C-alpha cells in the first residue's frame, strides 16, 4: 500500500473549474510539479469516459509514484488500477467500508469525507486509511462551510492522516498550517490557476 507523505498536497480534479483545459492536461501539469495525491472526480463524465481517463491518469501517476485515488466508486477504482477510492457520506450508503474493502483488498487506500466532528470521530474509528475534513472555508463546490473551530480537536484525536479541504487558497492556507494542519486538498485552488505548476510549487513550499 502506498502511504501518505508527512506533508501532502492533494489535487481533486474537476473539469467544471479547469478553465476549458482537459482533466488529463491538468493532471500532467500536476504530476510534473510533484503533486502527492490525485483524485479523479469528474461527476459529469460517462463511465466509459471515466475508465479511459482513469487508465491514462494511472499511467501518469505510476511513473512518478503519485498516489491515485478515484472518487465515489470502488469498482471503477479497481478497474482502472487506482491506489484507492474516496467515499463521501452518501457513497458509504451504497458501498459500506466492508464491501469496499472486499472489492479493493487490504493493500488499497480508502478515504472518507467528513463534514462535522461527530462524523470525523466515526471515521477515525473505522477501517479507512485517511479522512477528509471540510469544507473549511466557503467554496463554490459546497453550499456550506464548517470553519476552523474543530481543527485542533480533530488533530488531537486523529489516528490516521487527515486531509483538510474547502475554499483553501494561498491567502488563507497559513491559518491552517499555523494550527498544525499537514495535508491540504484543493479543487479550484489548483485547477483554476493559469500556471498550475507554479501554483503547486507555491503551496508545497508553504506546507514544507
C-alpha positions as CSV (number, residue, x, y, z in Angstrom):
1,X,0.0,0.0,0.0
2,X,1.2,3.5,-0.8
3,X,1.4,5.7,2.2
4,X,0.8,9.4,2.7
5,X,3.9,11.5,3.0
6,X,4.2,13.5,6.2
7,X,3.0,16.7,4.4
8,X,0.9,16.1,1.3
9,X,-0.7,18.3,-1.3
10,X,-3.9,16.6,-2.8
11,X,-5.5,17.6,-6.1
12,X,-9.1,16.8,-6.8
13,X,-9.9,17.1,-10.5
14,X,-13.0,18.9,-11.8
15,X,-13.5,19.7,-15.5
16,X,-16.0,22.3,-14.4
17,X,-13.4,24.6,-12.9
18,X,-10.5,23.9,-15.2
19,X,-10.8,26.9,-17.5
20,X,-11.5,24.8,-20.5
21,X,-8.4,22.7,-20.1
22,X,-8.8,18.9,-20.1
23,X,-8.5,16.9,-16.9
24,X,-5.7,15.0,-18.4
25,X,-3.7,18.2,-19.1
26,X,-4.3,19.3,-15.6
27,X,-3.0,16.0,-14.2
28,X,0.0,16.1,-16.5
29,X,1.0,19.5,-15.1
30,X,0.3,18.5,-11.5
31,X,2.4,15.3,-11.7
32,X,5.2,17.3,-13.3
33,X,5.0,19.8,-10.4
34,X,5.3,17.0,-7.8
35,X,1.7,16.7,-6.6
36,X,1.5,14.0,-3.9
37,X,-2.1,12.7,-4.5
38,X,-4.6,13.0,-7.3
39,X,-8.3,12.2,-7.0
40,X,-10.2,11.7,-10.2
41,X,-13.5,13.4,-9.6
42,X,-15.4,14.3,-12.8
43,X,-19.1,13.7,-12.0
44,X,-20.4,14.7,-15.4
45,X,-18.4,12.2,-17.3
46,X,-19.9,8.9,-18.6
47,X,-18.5,5.7,-17.1
48,X,-16.7,4.7,-20.3
49,X,-15.0,8.1,-20.4
50,X,-14.0,7.8,-16.8
51,X,-12.5,4.4,-17.5
52,X,-10.4,5.8,-20.4
53,X,-9.4,8.9,-18.3
54,X,-8.6,6.8,-15.3
55,X,-6.3,4.5,-17.1
56,X,-4.4,7.5,-18.5
57,X,-4.1,9.0,-15.1
58,X,-2.9,5.7,-13.7
59,X,-0.1,5.7,-16.2
60,X,1.0,9.2,-15.3
61,X,0.9,8.6,-11.6
62,X,2.6,5.3,-11.8
63,X,5.6,6.9,-13.5
64,X,6.1,9.4,-10.6
65,X,4.8,7.2,-7.8
66,X,2.0,9.6,-7.2
67,X,-1.0,8.3,-5.2
68,X,-4.0,7.9,-7.5
69,X,-7.5,7.9,-5.9
70,X,-10.9,7.5,-7.7
71,X,-13.9,9.3,-6.3
72,X,-17.1,7.5,-5.2
73,X,-16.8,4.1,-6.9
74,X,-14.6,1.3,-5.7
75,X,-15.5,-0.9,-8.7
76,X,-14.2,1.9,-11.0
77,X,-11.1,2.3,-8.9
78,X,-10.4,-1.4,-9.2
79,X,-11.0,-1.3,-13.0
80,X,-8.5,1.5,-13.7
81,X,-5.8,0.2,-11.3
82,X,-6.1,3.1,-8.9
83,X,-4.3,3.1,-5.5
84,X,-7.7,3.5,-3.8
85,X,-11.1,5.2,-3.6
86,X,-12.5,8.2,-1.8
87,X,-16.1,7.8,-0.4
88,X,-18.4,10.6,0.5
89,X,-21.1,10.2,3.2
90,X,-23.7,9.3,0.6
91,X,-21.3,6.8,-1.1
92,X,-20.9,4.8,2.1
93,X,-24.6,4.1,2.0
94,X,-24.0,2.4,-1.4
95,X,-20.7,0.8,-0.7
96,X,-20.0,0.4,3.0
97,X,-16.4,0.0,4.2
98,X,-16.7,-3.8,4.5
99,X,-17.9,-4.1,0.9
100,X,-15.3,-1.6,-0.4
101,X,-12.5,-3.5,1.4
102,X,-13.7,-6.7,-0.2
103,X,-13.7,-5.1,-3.7
104,X,-10.3,-3.4,-3.3
105,X,-8.4,-5.6,-0.9
106,X,-6.2,-4.8,2.1
107,X,-3.4,-3.1,0.1
108,X,-5.6,-0.3,-1.4
109,X,-6.4,3.1,0.2
110,X,-9.9,4.1,1.4
111,X,-10.6,7.7,2.2
112,X,-13.8,9.1,3.7
113,X,-15.2,12.6,3.6
114,X,-16.4,14.1,6.9
115,X,-18.2,17.3,7.5
116,X,-18.5,17.5,11.3
117,X,-16.6,16.5,14.4
118,X,-19.0,13.6,15.0
119,X,-18.6,12.2,11.5
120,X,-14.8,12.5,12.0
121,X,-14.9,10.5,15.2
122,X,-16.8,7.8,13.5
123,X,-14.4,7.7,10.5
124,X,-11.4,7.8,12.8
125,X,-12.6,4.5,14.4
126,X,-13.3,2.8,11.1
127,X,-11.4,0.7,8.6
128,X,-10.4,3.7,6.4
129,X,-6.9,4.9,5.7
130,X,-7.3,8.6,5.7
131,X,-10.1,11.2,6.4
132,X,-11.0,14.4,4.6
133,X,-12.4,17.1,6.8
134,X,-14.3,20.1,5.5
135,X,-15.3,22.3,3.7
136,X,-13.3,24.5,6.0
137,X,-13.8,27.8,4.1
138,X,-16.7,28.9,1.8
139,X,-16.4,27.3,-1.6
140,X,-18.4,27.2,-4.8
141,X,-18.4,23.4,-4.7
142,X,-20.5,23.3,-1.5
143,X,-23.3,25.4,-0.1
144,X,-21.9,25.4,3.4
145,X,-18.6,25.6,5.3
146,X,-17.7,24.3,8.8
147,X,-14.9,26.8,9.8
148,X,-11.7,26.2,11.7
149,X,-13.0,25.7,15.2
150,X,-12.8,21.9,15.3
151,X,-9.4,21.6,13.7
152,X,-7.4,21.2,16.9
153,X,-9.9,18.7,18.3
154,X,-9.6,16.7,15.1
155,X,-5.8,16.7,15.1
156,X,-5.6,15.8,18.8
157,X,-7.5,12.5,18.3
158,X,-6.6,11.6,14.7
159,X,-5.1,8.1,14.4
160,X,-4.8,8.3,10.6
161,X,-3.9,11.1,8.1
162,X,-6.4,14.0,7.9
163,X,-6.7,16.0,4.7
164,X,-8.4,19.4,5.1
165,X,-10.4,20.7,2.1
166,X,-12.7,23.5,1.1
167,X,-12.0,27.0,-0.1
168,X,-8.3,26.8,0.6
169,X,-6.0,29.3,-1.2
170,X,-2.7,30.9,-0.9
171,X,-4.2,33.7,1.2
172,X,-5.8,31.5,3.9
173,X,-3.7,28.4,3.9
174,X,-1.4,29.8,6.7
175,X,-4.4,29.8,9.1
176,X,-4.5,26.0,8.7
177,X,-0.7,25.4,8.8
178,X,-0.5,27.5,12.0
179,X,-3.0,25.2,13.6
180,X,-0.8,22.1,12.8
181,X,-2.5,21.0,9.5
182,X,-0.2,19.0,7.3
183,X,-2.3,17.7,4.4
184,X,-4.2,20.1,2.1
185,X,-6.6,19.2,-0.7
186,X,-8.0,21.5,-3.3
187,X,-10.1,21.7,-6.4
188,X,-10.3,25.3,-7.6
189,X,-7.3,26.4,-5.6
190,X,-5.2,24.4,-8.1
191,X,-7.1,23.7,-11.2
192,X,-8.1,27.3,-12.0
193,X,-4.5,28.5,-11.8
194,X,-3.1,29.9,-15.0
195,X,0.2,28.3,-14.2
196,X,-0.6,25.1,-12.3
197,X,3.0,24.0,-11.9
198,X,3.8,27.3,-10.2
199,X,0.7,27.2,-8.0
200,X,1.5,23.7,-6.8
201,X,5.1,24.6,-6.1
202,X,3.9,27.7,-4.1
203,X,1.6,25.5,-2.0
204,X,4.3,22.8,-1.5
205,X,6.8,25.4,-0.3
206,X,4.3,26.7,2.3
207,X,3.4,23.2,3.5
208,X,7.1,22.4,4.0
